[in-house]
Amino acid sequence: MEHIKKKYEVVIVGGGLSGLCAAIASAREGAATALIHNRPVLGGNASSEIRMHICGADNHGHRANARETGILEEILLENRKRNPQNSYSVFDTILWEKAKFQEGLDLYLNTHMTDVVANEDKIEAVVAEQITTEKNFQIKGDIFIDATGDGTLAYLSGADYVVGRESRDTFNEPHAPEKGDNCTMGNTLLFKTIDMGHPVPFEKPFWANTYTEEDLNGREHGNSGFNYWWIELGGDELDVISDGEVIRDELLKAVYGVWDHIKNAGDHGAENYALDWVGFLPGKRESRRIIGDYILNEGDLANNTQFEDAVAYGGWPMDMHAVGGLRTRIEPTEYINVPDVYQIPYRSLYSKNITNLMIAGRAISTSHMAFGSTRVMGTCSVVGQAAGTAAAMAAKRGCYPKEIINNIKELQLKLLRDDAYIPGVVNNNPNNKARSAKITCSSYEESCECYNVTNGIARTVHNTFNCWISKPLDGKVQWIELSFDSPISADSIEIKFDSNLSKQLMLSMFKNGLEGQEKGIPKELVKDYEVNFMFKDNVVRTISISDNYLRFRKHELDNLKFDKVRINISRTNGDERARIFEISIF
């Protein structure tokens, strides 16, 4: 076996959506970054191996203007453009492309971490084996990010962690159990069916379970195209990590037993349906949670606690699954709604006792109750972007992640500039030259004036639009112009368009996941636009963009000198008005 040594500034273990977003953010921030993943495809629970749709703060579109932006939005809009057929294999390829061709990022697929080299309170390296090449790697790093989901890197390094449910009085959480225990949520195997157009028989395998209608009480199973997330086992006497293979086998028995019940035990509308795909890699919900300098809890979500070190947000309900899952006959989950989107503090994103370890994804520092909300992939993705950005900052400064708290405003402004969202935090970046401009436009709708593009909030919040919205195009060009009292020089202009953050973009293989979604690119997005830079009324540069499908566009200017810039918008992806949330010039 070939032994290879590598050295990076930031090393991320785990290539789910959170780890991927962390790796991209770190590399874009200029840090030499490695992403190590022990599967052949990226995406974790959202990959073709598991095929769970990406839930987030918008709560399946029920919370207006709450969809996650930043790197996740970029990925999902790319998927909308190139994968209208909703193929999970194509989505795998899009995720691979994002990592493989990101400058400054080295991707290690099929590479399983087998050991951690740690020196007291600091990680020196991880040891990993690439099973497809028989190569053994020792990968050193300055900052490490655990995005394994199970907190495996943290566990092996000696980080403090917890498993299970805290008692009600631990954090004064009204919905927590009276007594704490080691129980976690279980694992699920998903499956997909296909309408064959004619009756299709099904013969239950000898090893499959048998279920009655009473067994499945409270678990909707009348329509074979729906997402049976409630086929869930483990987390009670079966540990979701150490008993993972046993749980997988039991889940297979359950899947085929449920399908037998649907096909052969009464009329469930499935006469013409056949199994098309059954997963073999269970999707995990909960295992270890790593202890940081702050443990986010139910009260923070319910009361919308404001944190000075907020770097991400959530909004999914506290989705608390029944202990034992399918083995019980009680409701499979309890949804405890949170009143609004809530902040996630930076202090929950790094280990309390391992100095150079950060956490991304579902293993961040929360109570079990808060975890019921933060664990979903949309939230994990924005947490990953925050962790990756902070890790790169720490690596560049030669400091530990904990010390970045002293530069939290800088971190927040970096995230906002990169189209992340932090509720209650305004993008008042002093380096943004657009903030000093005089702003005019061809037209605007009431409450959607042109000066909104520099107010520092790049989405609609409650009843405040924060967007320039023009009058109808009607075949004409609508424009917005920024002029300066004296010439400026700039390296980039950055524009955040409207992609309708109240609508779902997620990939799903299930009928209930796709219902209500509009096909194609969000119609509100600007499609064709031109940016003209002027100096003393002469055009010195023009940038013309056709067929845009992204919300966030950054155009390099190479120290261009100008005193006026006008953005002409001639076409959208279907909406009758031009819309821009933010214009920044650096």
Secondary structure, DSSP 8 states (H G I E B T S, - for coil): -EEEEEEEEEEEE--BHHHHHHHHHHHHTT--EEEE-SSSSSBGGGSTTT------TTTTTTSTT----THHHHHHHHHHHH-TT--HHHHHHHHHHHHHTSTTEEEETTEEEEEEEEETTEEEEEEEEETTTTEEEEEEEEEEEE-SSS-HHHHHHT--EEESB--TTTTT-TTS-SS-BS----EE--EEEEE-SS-------TTS----TTTTTTS--SSTTS--TT-EE-SSSS-TTTTHHHHHHHHHHHHHHHHHHHHHSS--S-TTEEEEEE-SS-B----EEE--S--B-HHHHHHT---TTEEEEE-S-EEEE-TTGGGS-S-SEEEE--SS-EEEEGGGSB-SSSTTEEE-GGGSSB-HHHHHHHTSHHHHHHHHHHHHHHHHHHHHHT--GGGGGGGHHHHHHHHHHTT---TT-----TT-GGGGSEEEES---TT--GGGGGSS--S-BTTB--SEEEEE-TTS-EEEEEEEEEEEEEEEEEEEE---TTS-----SSHHHHTT---SS-TTSEEEEEEEEEETTEEEEEEEE-S---SEEEEEEEEEEEEEEEEEEEEESS-SEEEEEEEEE-
